[in-house]
């Protein structure tokens, strides 16, 4: 094998639903092996022996690791037997988690296929939050910011919008407001608000890099102040001072992914909620 030939392995994801859960778990595991490339074969909606047989034909054509989430125990057991006969690893990825739930709760599993995708109240809450997020992106509709769960502040290119969308997908009504020196905050932020307000900052070098990439995509490439490091440093100082005056927490997103930033925001959000519940009259 040539040195520059990428090494790879086949990964079969067998699900009786959409396969979304498996795909997420597989990605989390496969990224730990950066020198190897996972060739994913997703097999959704596998709910019959006939369909399973077709999946096994594809496994025979490209042998590899088999991960599955199948509620039907007989069908899952059959998949494991077939993989064992082929000397292939076969893992029911949710089994250990469900076993812990069963042991702790002492209640039987409902065995509803694709239960996490049912149109329940949580689903509609996420849709409502996403609609809210889109309507309140980049400072839009400032008059009803108080109806938000979370308000994200930050200068340009501090990942406000993608972080807002991620939080909205978790069911939190999230608005984001750009901070620009010399432009006053929306009136709603100058009054006490039920929303949790948080500021995002990043290092000047990081923002310079992101803004330069953004400018390259635009027809107008004369935005000198927009990518000037000293100006950006002043904007960051302004952001930090503003948040400090109002008592709003600040999160540095320089080395954080969107998911990590959202997790940090939710940690602070829930801590505030716990304080509000424990202190009479608080908030």
C-alpha positions, 0 to 999 in steps of 0.5 A: 500500500502506498504511503499516501493511500488513505487507510479506511474501514467500513462502518455499517449503521443499522437502525429501525428508525432514521439512523440519526442516533447511530450516525452521531455516536459513530462520528463521535467514535470515529474521529478518535482515529484520525489516521483512518477514514470511516466509510459509513453505510447507513441502513435506516428503517430495518424492521423485517427479516427481509430487509435485514437480509438485504442489509447483510448482503451489503455487509458481505460486500463491504465487511466491517464494524456493525453498530445497530439500534433495533427495538425488536429484540428478535431482529437484533439478536438475529443481526448479532448471530449473523455478524458472529457467523461472519466474525464481524463485531456487532454492537447494540449501542443503546443497550448499556444505557437502556440497561442502566435505565431499566435497573435504576427505574425498575420500569419496562422499556416502551419499545416504540420505534423512533420514539425520539422523533415523535411529534410531542410537545418538545418537538413543537417547542424546538420548532417554535424556538427555531422560528423565534431565533430566525426572527430575532437574528442580528438584532431584529425585532428588538422590541420583544427581546424580553420574550427570549430565553437567552440573548447573545451579545457580541461584536461581528464574527463571534459566532452569535448566529450559529450558537443561537441556532444550536440553542434554538434546536435544543428548545431555547428561544434565543436572540442575538444582538450585535455590539457596535461601539457608538450604537446604543443597545436596544431599549429592552436591554436597558431594562430588567429582563427575564431573559438570560443575557450573555456576551461572546468575545474572541481574541483579536487575532481570531476575529481578524482571521474570520473577518478577513475570510468574510471580506474575501467573499464580498465584492467590496474589499475596502473594509479597512477598519473591519479587519484592523486589529487595533480597532477589533481590540477596541471593540472587544474591550468595549464588549467586555466593559459593557457586559461588566457594567450590566453584570452579564457573563462573558464567554471567550469563544476563541478555542471553543466549537459552537457546541462547546460555547452552547454548553457553556451558555446553558451551564450558566443559564441553568445555574441562574435558574437554580438561584432564582428558584432557591432565593425567594423573590429573586429575578 
